């Protein structure tokens, strides 16, 4: 049996001011985690997430920082949570952006911004989070990937490359820390009802066997399981929450 979650364990969810990130933060708090609600610019949204957690009897703290910034943001975010809430033993790399366009027309800046935020930042956050997890002999790293990683979606070469890379990162790091009590998994949502997908045409939904979009709470349920003690023997996996698109 794997080691149970230590007391006072904290989870950091990046991009948690709304949508999937907010739902994940609330779900983890319901499971007894203290939660760091990471955000870049939407302070009001982050505070709403914190309030929802506190109103339900949980502990949460909004922490500001642009995860794409290479200048020590990972250390700042995790360090503050360690000081104010407790050891960060779960990390959910959820922050992400899009900058869509056909590859032939895509500017270098659009490629770089998406890769830096969606992939490189997740690597930096993971690198910073792993050491205390290894020391505690317990840790959960969960990367929010996308069905677009392994499945083509025209106009999203940058986003698809980042998400496919995130799945590769997940598998590799999982093998490196598996014997240390740290699990590393990915959740790959399909079309989920968020600001990023609010204008999905009906023609796109025709490709979804379930014939509907998913909800942030359905993605959060998958993260909640992977962060739980029950998932101690699950690592290096990608759990698709996509209504059957990857079938």
CORFENCOR-V192088 format. One line per field, one symbol per residue. phi: phi as a letter, one per 20 degrees, with the letter a starting at -180 (. if undefined). Layout:
BEGIN
phi: ???
END
This chain:
BEGIN
phi: .ffffffmfddddemdfalfffffgfffffenffceefbdcefffffffgfffffenedbbfcereffffemfgfffffffgfddqfedccdedgaccbfrfgfdfegfffffffffecfffffffgfffgffffflbacdcdeeaffgecfbgncgffffffffffffgfffgffdgfenddcccddfeedfcgfcfdffgffffeegfmbeedgfffgfffgffeeffefddbmdcdecbmnfef
END
